[in-house]
Amino acid sequence: MERQFPAGIMPDFWEMLSPRLRENYGQWVWHEFPAPGVIRHLTAAGEACISVRVQLPPNGYLSAATLRVLARWIRTYAEAGRRTSRQAFELVGVAPDRLADLLDEVRQHGFLVGGTGSALHQIKGCTGFVHCQNAAIDSPGIMKALGDALADEIDACCYPAPLKLSVSGCPNHCGAGVEADIGIVGIFRDPPQLDLQRMAEAPPDFGLLGRWCPGGAIKVKCGPEGRLLTILEDRCIRCTSCVMVAPDSISMGPRRGAAIVVGGRGLTGGRGANLACMAVPYLPAEPPHYPAIIQAVKRLIAAWVTGAKPGERVADYIDRVGLDEFLHQAGARTGS
């Protein structure tokens, strides 16, 4: 295929493809899973390409040492490497006669191979407290706890269909919690807190504050003492937008925790996208093992596994039995 990509300032992925991937560009029509974590891509002409999916640490954080290991695996066993949309890593173009050696070495280094087919896929999430000022919960920490509790499901196709879990540190959903089969979303139980003294010393841009608030919860009044800011609690959706505009004078309240949502779905498949529904409005986030969150997720998974038909994702099962029935089966909505 002739190159049809314009030159630009971004690195060109075309230059990073192996000759075989270039020759078959746009020709892949099917894929199958001969083993957990192993994907066999096929073209219409019968050309096959094997990929191995390696589960990465929460949010895909990698040290220089780990990056060197991944690079060595690409050089030794594969034609290319790529980061997946769910923050896993795939070694692409593995020779069939080297597959067993690669799998052995990956596992010897302590990495899990899996997250394909009817198994638990890589748990996806946002950065949380690592470098985000909006987090209500520690997303990577919860992802780690979930992965530890469900590790056996990553390389075993024991579910009716693929299972995708995501963690969003706050209601802004950078971790795509509302698009997953089961999502954990950080929530603030209190509205933003105003530091009136700091606000008087260094007034923020009141006009920008009002425009940034998606719920129309910020009201500015002009009086003898100057402009006064009020936050309407019944309209505040705890999105942290005001904190981003005025971090020195507005902060989120101390009461924080997690909500659990179910039935989210991306655009893959014929049914299209679906936003998740509330299952558990509030649970405490108790590090490092987050027992309340882990147990609630396990109950939701068990209810789905028990009742779902083969190939039926969580959203499809909910559509069939109804949300109330599903939550009753899972013993959910126990929070307040």
C-alpha positions in Angstrom: 0.0 0.0 0.0 1.3 3.4 -0.9 1.9 5.8 1.9 -0.9 8.4 2.1 -0.1 10.1 5.4 1.0 13.8 5.3 4.2 14.7 7.1 3.7 16.6 10.3 5.4 17.4 13.6 4.1 14.3 15.3 6.2 11.1 15.0 4.8 9.0 12.1 3.6 5.6 13.2 4.0 4.4 9.6 7.8 4.5 10.1 7.6 2.3 13.1 5.6 -0.5 11.4 7.4 -3.7 10.4 7.3 -4.6 6.6 4.6 -7.3 7.2 2.3 -4.9 9.1 2.7 -2.3 6.3 2.0 -4.8 3.6 -1.3 -5.9 5.3 -2.3 -2.4 6.4 -6.1 -2.2 6.3 -6.5 -5.9 5.4 -7.1 -7.5 8.9 -10.6 -8.9 9.0 -10.8 -11.2 12.1 -9.1 -12.2 15.3 -9.3 -15.1 17.6 -7.8 -16.1 21.0 -5.9 -19.4 20.9 -4.8 -19.0 24.5 -5.4 -16.4 27.3 -3.6 -13.2 26.4 -2.7 -14.5 22.9 -4.4 -12.9 19.9 -4.2 -14.3 16.4 -5.1 -11.6 13.8 -6.1 -12.8 10.3 -6.3 -11.1 6.9 -8.8 -12.0 4.1 -5.9 -13.7 2.3 -5.1 -15.9 5.3 -2.0 -14.0 6.6 -1.7 -14.4 10.4 -0.1 -12.2 13.0 0.2 -13.2 16.7 0.1 -10.6 19.5 0.7 -11.2 23.2 -1.1 -9.0 25.7 0.8 -8.2 28.9 -1.0 -6.7 31.9 0.7 -3.5 33.1 0.7 -1.8 36.5 -2.3 0.4 37.4 -2.6 3.4 35.0 0.3 2.0 33.0 3.1 3.6 35.1 6.4 2.2 34.0 9.9 2.6 35.3 12.9 3.0 33.0 13.9 -0.6 33.9 10.5 -1.9 32.9 10.6 0.0 29.6 14.0 -1.6 28.8 12.6 -5.0 29.5 9.6 -4.4 27.2 12.0 -3.0 24.5 14.1 -6.2 24.7 11.1 -8.4 24.3 10.1 -6.5 21.2 13.6 -6.9 19.8 13.9 -10.5 20.7 10.4 -11.9 20.0 8.2 -9.5 18.1 7.9 -7.0 15.3 6.5 -4.1 17.2 4.9 -3.1 20.5 1.8 -1.0 21.3 0.0 0.3 24.3 -3.7 -0.7 24.3 -6.6 1.7 25.0 -7.1 -0.1 28.4 -3.5 0.6 29.4 -2.1 -2.9 28.7 0.8 -3.7 26.4 0.8 -5.9 23.3 3.8 -7.5 21.7 2.8 -7.6 18.0 4.1 -10.0 15.4 5.4 -12.8 17.6 6.8 -15.8 15.7 4.8 -18.9 16.5 8.0 -20.9 17.3 9.0 -18.2 19.8 5.6 -17.8 21.5 6.2 -20.3 24.3 9.6 -18.8 25.2 8.1 -15.3 25.3 5.3 -16.4 27.6 7.7 -18.1 29.9 9.9 -15.1 30.1 7.1 -12.6 30.6 5.7 -14.7 33.5 9.2 -15.1 35.1 9.4 -11.3 35.3 6.2 -11.3 37.3 3.9 -10.0 34.6 0.4 -11.4 33.9 -0.5 -12.5 30.4 -4.2 -12.3 29.7 -7.1 -9.9 29.5 -8.5 -11.3 26.3 -11.8 -13.0 25.4 -14.2 -13.8 28.2 -11.8 -12.9 31.0 -11.1 -9.8 33.1 -9.4 -7.3 30.9 -6.8 -4.8 32.0 -8.3 -2.6 34.7 -8.3 1.0 33.4 -8.2 4.2 35.4 -7.0 7.7 35.8 -3.9 9.0 37.5 -5.7 9.9 40.8 -3.5 11.5 43.4 -0.3 10.8 41.5 -0.6 14.2 39.8 -4.2 15.3 39.7 -5.7 18.0 41.9 -9.3 16.8 41.4 -9.1 13.3 42.8 -11.5 12.1 45.5 -10.1 8.6 45.6 -6.7 7.0 44.9 -7.5 5.4 41.5 -4.2 3.5 41.0 -4.4 2.1 44.6 -8.0 0.9 44.0 -7.0 -0.6 40.6 -4.1 -2.5 42.3 -6.4 -3.8 45.0 -9.0 -4.9 42.4 -6.3 -6.6 40.3 -4.9 -8.5 43.3 -8.4 -9.6 44.4 -9.4 -10.8 40.9 -6.0 -11.9 39.5 -7.1 -15.4 38.8 -9.8 -14.1 36.4 -7.2 -12.3 34.1 -5.9 -15.4 32.5 -8.9 -17.6 32.8 -11.9 -17.3 30.4 -14.4 -18.0 33.2 -17.0 -15.3 32.5 -20.0 -15.3 30.1 -18.4 -12.4 28.1 -15.5 -9.9 28.5 -15.4 -8.0 31.8 -14.0 -4.5 31.9 -13.5 -2.6 35.1 -12.6 1.1 35.2 -11.8 3.6 38.0 -12.4 7.3 37.8 -10.9 9.4 40.6 -13.7 12.0 40.5 -17.0 12.7 38.7 -15.1 14.1 35.6 -14.6 10.5 34.5 -11.1 10.7 33.1 -10.8 7.0 33.9 -13.9 6.2 31.9 -15.8 4.6 34.8 -19.2 5.2 33.2 -18.1 3.4 30.0 -17.2 0.1 31.8 -19.1 -3.0 32.7 -18.5 -2.0 36.3 -17.0 1.4 37.2 -15.8 2.9 40.4 -16.2 6.7 40.6 -14.7 8.9 43.2 -17.3 11.3 44.7 -17.3 14.3 47.1 -20.1 14.3 49.6 -19.6 18.0 50.4 -19.8 21.0 48.1 -16.7 23.1 47.5 -15.4 25.0 50.5 -14.7 28.8 50.1 -11.7 30.4 51.8 -13.2 33.9 52.1 -10.0 35.4 53.5 -7.9 34.1 50.6 -10.5 35.1 48.2 -10.5 38.7 49.5 -6.7 38.8 49.4 -6.4 37.5 45.9 -9.8 37.7 44.1 -10.3 35.0 41.4 -11.8 35.7 38.0 -15.5 35.6 39.1 -16.7 35.7 35.5 -14.6 32.7 34.6 -15.8 30.9 37.7 -19.4 31.4 36.6 -18.8 30.3 33.1 -16.9 27.1 34.1 -19.6 25.8 36.4 -21.7 23.3 34.4 -24.5 23.2 36.9 -25.0 26.9 37.3 -24.2 26.5 41.0 -21.9 29.5 41.3 -23.6 32.9 41.9 -21.8 36.2 42.2 -23.5 39.2 43.8 -22.2 42.8 43.9 -22.6 44.6 47.2 -21.1 47.4 49.3 -18.3 45.1 50.3 -17.5 44.1 46.8 -18.4 40.9 44.9 -19.6 38.0 47.0 -19.6 34.4 45.7 -22.1 31.8 46.7 -22.3 28.1 45.8 -25.8 26.6 45.6 -25.5 23.2 47.1 -28.6 21.8 45.4 -27.1 22.6 42.0 -23.5 21.7 42.6 -22.5 18.4 40.9 -19.1 18.2 42.7 -17.2 18.3 39.4 -14.2 20.3 40.8 -14.3 22.9 37.9 -14.3 25.8 40.3 -11.3 24.4 42.2 -9.4 24.3 38.9 -10.2 28.0 38.3 -9.4 29.2 41.8 -7.3 26.5 43.6 -6.0 29.0 46.2 -9.4 30.0 47.5 -11.7 27.0 46.8 -11.2 23.4 47.8 -13.3 20.3 47.9 -14.7 19.1 51.2 -13.1 16.3 53.3 -15.9 13.7 53.1 -15.0 11.6 50.1 -15.7 8.0 48.9 -16.7 6.0 45.9 -19.8 5.2 44.0 -20.1 2.0 41.9 -21.9 2.1 38.5 -22.8 -0.8 36.2 -23.7 -1.5 32.6 -21.5 0.9 30.8 -20.4 0.0 27.2 -18.2 1.5 24.6 -19.0 1.8 20.9 -17.8 -1.7 20.1 -20.5 -4.2 19.0 -23.7 -3.6 17.1 -25.6 -2.1 20.1 -23.6 1.1 20.4 -22.5 3.0 23.5 -24.3 2.9 26.8 -23.6 4.9 30.0 -23.5 3.0 33.2 -26.3 3.2 35.9 -25.9 3.8 39.6 -25.5 0.6 41.6 -24.0 1.7 45.0 -24.3 5.5 45.7 -21.6 5.6 48.3 -18.9 3.4 49.9 -15.9 4.4 52.0 -12.5 4.2 50.3 -10.3 2.5 52.9 -6.7 2.0 51.7 -4.8 -0.1 51.1 -7.1 -3.0 50.4 -10.5 -1.1 50.0 -12.6 -4.0 51.4 -16.0 -2.4 51.0 -15.3 -1.6 47.3 -13.8 -5.0 46.6 -16.7 -6.9 48.1 -19.3 -4.8 46.3 -17.6 -5.4 42.9 -17.4 -9.2 43.6 -21.1 -9.3 44.4 -21.9 -7.5 41.2 -19.7 -9.9 39.2 -21.2 -13.0 40.9 -24.7 -11.9 40.1 -23.8 -11.4 36.4 -21.9 -14.7 36.1 -24.8 -16.6 37.7 -27.5 -15.3 35.5 -26.0 -14.2 32.2 -26.1 -16.2 29.0 -22.9 -16.9 27.0 -21.7 -13.8 25.3 -24.0 -11.5 27.4 -22.1 -8.4 28.7 -23.2 -6.8 31.9 -25.2 -4.1 30.1 -27.0 -6.8 28.0 -27.9 -8.8 31.1 -29.3 -5.7 32.8 -31.3 -4.9 29.7 -32.8 -8.4 29.9 -33.6 -8.8 33.6 -33.9 -5.1 34.5 -31.7 -2.9 36.7 -33.7 -3.4 39.9 -33.6 -7.2 39.6 -29.9 -7.2 38.9 -29.1 -5.0 41.9 -31.4 -7.2 44.0 -29.5 -10.3 42.9 -26.2 -8.5 43.8 -27.4 -7.1 47.1 -26.4 -3.7 45.9 -27.7 -0.2 46.6 -26.8 -0.6 50.3 -25.2 2.8 50.5 -26.8 6.2 51.0 
